């Protein structure tokens, strides 16, 4: 016997609707949810992810470790630019906060020297001070000491030839003959700015000038 699940009335087999309440007597089908099969990750996908990770790590390293050449290389490249009378190239190795001062003062100094009778018209350019002199550096060897964001490069050996604005040429066996000629120890001072080394002209000149004064006072008791 068949009974309606809604009102309990009896109905004949094959009936579609309940003769008492009219409810649909067709069996309700229950759809089971589909079970997703876990997707297998192939070796190709693993290698691609690993490769991307390496690229990101290397890129991050270079992004946060953008260091330029070491101090002695900076000094050597600076001297090469000076030797070529490349004032613009030489300034690239000077501390950024000192460049404007040099650019402003160099033409003024050259203009004054141009009016100096002792230069005898040897001033070829007031814009490029290096064009008025000749330099040659050979077999240079350096000793570098780094202390935080400061560095000191001392010329241990080498040869320098300098033709000054006044026309005289001097040959120096470095570093001894610089000191014998009354000059300071052949040292160049550098500073680190944003991960790159630059020559500090002001500190190099100041340290050298103080050394000469101190040596003269120690030797002669006065300056």
C-alpha positions as CSV (number, residue, x, y, z in Angstrom):
1,X,0.0,0.0,0.0
2,X,1.2,3.5,-0.8
3,X,0.5,6.5,1.5
4,X,1.0,10.2,0.7
5,X,3.9,11.7,2.7
6,X,2.0,15.0,3.0
7,X,-1.5,14.0,4.1
8,X,-1.3,10.2,4.8
9,X,-4.0,9.3,2.3
10,X,-3.7,6.0,0.4
11,X,-3.1,6.0,-3.3
12,X,-2.6,3.4,-6.1
13,X,0.7,2.5,-7.5
14,X,1.6,4.6,-10.5
15,X,-0.3,7.7,-9.3
16,X,1.5,10.9,-9.9
17,X,-0.5,13.2,-7.7
18,X,-2.2,12.4,-4.3
19,X,-6.0,12.0,-4.8
20,X,-6.6,13.7,-1.5
21,X,-4.3,16.7,-1.3
22,X,-2.9,16.8,-4.8
23,X,0.8,16.7,-3.8
24,X,3.4,15.5,-6.3
25,X,4.1,11.8,-5.5
26,X,7.2,11.5,-7.7
27,X,10.3,10.5,-5.7
28,X,12.7,13.3,-4.9
29,X,16.2,12.7,-6.2
30,X,19.0,13.9,-4.0
31,X,22.1,15.1,-5.9
32,X,25.3,14.3,-4.2
33,X,27.9,17.2,-4.3
34,X,30.8,16.5,-6.7
35,X,34.0,15.6,-4.9
36,X,36.9,17.6,-6.4
37,X,40.0,15.6,-7.0
38,X,43.2,17.4,-5.7
39,X,45.2,18.8,-8.6
40,X,48.6,17.3,-8.9
41,X,51.4,19.8,-9.1
42,X,53.9,18.7,-11.7
43,X,57.7,19.1,-11.5
44,X,57.5,21.8,-14.2
45,X,55.4,24.0,-11.9
46,X,57.7,23.5,-9.0
47,X,60.7,24.5,-11.1
48,X,59.0,27.6,-12.3
49,X,58.1,28.7,-8.8
50,X,61.7,28.0,-7.6
51,X,63.1,29.9,-10.5
52,X,60.9,32.9,-9.8
53,X,62.0,32.8,-6.1
54,X,65.7,32.9,-7.1
55,X,65.1,35.8,-9.5
56,X,63.3,37.8,-6.7
57,X,66.1,37.0,-4.2
58,X,68.9,38.1,-6.6
59,X,67.0,41.2,-7.7
60,X,66.4,42.1,-4.0
61,X,70.1,41.6,-3.3
62,X,71.2,44.0,-6.0
63,X,68.5,46.5,-5.2
64,X,69.7,46.9,-1.6
65,X,73.4,46.2,-2.2
66,X,74.2,48.7,-5.0
67,X,77.8,49.3,-4.1
68,X,80.2,51.0,-6.5
69,X,83.9,50.2,-7.0
70,X,86.3,50.1,-4.0
71,X,88.1,53.3,-2.8
72,X,91.4,52.6,-4.5
73,X,89.7,52.0,-7.8
74,X,87.8,55.3,-7.5
75,X,91.1,57.1,-6.8
76,X,92.8,55.4,-9.8
77,X,89.8,56.3,-12.1
78,X,89.9,59.9,-10.9
79,X,93.6,60.2,-11.7
80,X,93.0,58.7,-15.1
81,X,90.3,61.3,-15.8
82,X,92.7,64.1,-14.6
83,X,95.4,62.7,-16.9
84,X,93.0,63.0,-19.8
85,X,92.1,66.5,-18.8
86,X,88.5,65.3,-18.5
87,X,87.2,67.7,-15.9
88,X,83.6,66.4,-16.2
89,X,84.7,62.8,-15.8
90,X,86.9,63.7,-12.8
91,X,84.0,65.4,-11.1
92,X,82.0,62.2,-11.2
93,X,84.3,60.7,-8.6
94,X,84.0,63.7,-6.3
95,X,81.5,63.8,-3.4
96,X,78.2,65.1,-4.8
97,X,77.9,67.8,-2.1
98,X,81.4,69.2,-3.1
99,X,80.9,69.3,-6.9
100,X,78.9,72.6,-7.0
101,X,81.6,74.4,-5.0
102,X,84.4,73.2,-7.4
103,X,82.3,74.1,-10.5
104,X,81.7,77.6,-9.1
105,X,85.2,78.3,-8.0
106,X,87.3,76.8,-10.7
107,X,86.4,79.4,-13.4
108,X,87.0,82.2,-10.9
109,X,90.4,80.9,-10.0
110,X,91.4,80.5,-13.6
111,X,90.2,84.0,-14.4
112,X,92.4,85.4,-11.6
113,X,95.4,83.4,-12.8
114,X,94.7,84.5,-16.4
115,X,95.3,88.1,-15.2
116,X,98.4,87.0,-13.3
117,X,101.5,88.2,-15.3
118,X,103.6,85.2,-14.1
119,X,101.4,82.7,-16.0
120,X,102.4,84.5,-19.2
121,X,99.2,83.8,-21.1
122,X,99.3,80.0,-20.4
123,X,95.7,79.9,-19.3
124,X,94.0,78.1,-22.3
125,X,90.6,77.7,-20.6
126,X,88.8,79.2,-17.7
127,X,86.0,76.6,-18.0
128,X,88.2,73.5,-17.8
129,X,91.0,74.0,-15.3
130,X,92.6,70.7,-16.2
131,X,93.3,71.9,-19.8
132,X,95.8,74.4,-18.4
133,X,98.0,71.6,-16.8
134,X,99.5,68.3,-17.8
135,X,99.5,65.2,-15.7
136,X,100.9,61.7,-16.0
137,X,100.5,58.9,-13.5
138,X,102.3,55.6,-13.8
139,X,102.6,52.3,-11.9
140,X,100.4,53.4,-9.0
141,X,100.0,51.2,-6.0
142,X,97.6,51.9,-3.1
143,X,97.0,50.9,0.5
144,X,93.3,51.3,1.6
145,X,91.9,51.7,5.1
146,X,88.2,51.8,5.5
147,X,86.4,53.0,8.7
148,X,82.6,52.9,8.4
149,X,81.6,55.4,5.7
150,X,85.1,56.9,5.5
151,X,88.1,55.6,3.7
152,X,91.8,56.6,3.3
153,X,93.8,55.6,0.3
154,X,97.5,56.1,0.6
155,X,99.7,56.0,-2.5
156,X,102.4,53.4,-1.7
157,X,104.3,53.5,-5.0
158,X,104.2,55.1,-8.4
159,X,105.4,58.0,-10.6
160,X,103.8,61.3,-11.3
161,X,104.7,64.0,-13.8
162,X,103.0,67.4,-13.4
163,X,103.3,70.5,-15.7
164,X,101.9,73.4,-13.7
165,X,100.1,76.5,-14.9
166,X,103.4,78.4,-14.6
167,X,105.0,76.2,-17.2
168,X,107.4,74.2,-15.0
169,X,107.3,70.4,-15.0
170,X,108.2,68.2,-12.0
171,X,108.7,64.5,-11.8
172,X,107.9,62.7,-8.6
173,X,108.7,59.2,-7.4
174,X,105.7,58.6,-5.1
175,X,105.3,59.0,-2.3
176,X,108.8,60.0,-1.1
177,X,109.5,63.0,-3.3
178,X,106.2,64.7,-2.6
179,X,107.1,64.8,1.1
180,X,110.7,65.9,0.3
181,X,109.3,68.7,-1.7
182,X,107.4,69.9,1.3
183,X,104.1,68.3,0.4
184,X,101.9,66.1,2.5
185,X,101.8,62.3,2.6
186,X,100.2,61.1,-0.6
187,X,96.8,60.3,0.8
188,X,93.3,60.7,-0.6
189,X,90.3,60.7,1.6
190,X,86.9,59.3,0.6
191,X,83.3,59.2,1.9
192,X,80.6,56.7,1.2
193,X,77.4,58.2,-0.1
194,X,74.4,55.8,-0.8
195,X,76.7,52.8,-1.1
196,X,79.3,54.4,-3.5
197,X,82.7,55.8,-2.7
198,X,83.6,59.4,-3.6
199,X,86.7,61.5,-3.1
200,X,86.3,64.3,-0.6
201,X,88.4,67.1,-2.0
202,X,87.9,69.3,1.0
203,X,89.0,66.7,3.5
204,X,92.0,65.7,1.4
205,X,93.2,69.3,1.1
206,X,92.5,70.1,4.7
207,X,94.3,67.0,6.0
208,X,97.2,67.6,3.7
209,X,97.5,71.3,4.7
210,X,97.4,70.5,8.4
211,X,100.0,67.8,8.0
212,X,102.4,70.3,6.3
213,X,101.8,72.9,9.0
214,X,102.4,70.4,11.8
215,X,105.5,69.1,10.2
216,X,107.0,72.6,9.8
217,X,106.2,73.5,13.4
218,X,107.7,70.3,14.7
219,X,110.9,70.8,12.6
220,X,111.4,74.6,12.9
221,X,109.2,75.7,15.8
222,X,107.0,78.0,13.7
223,X,105.1,78.1,10.4
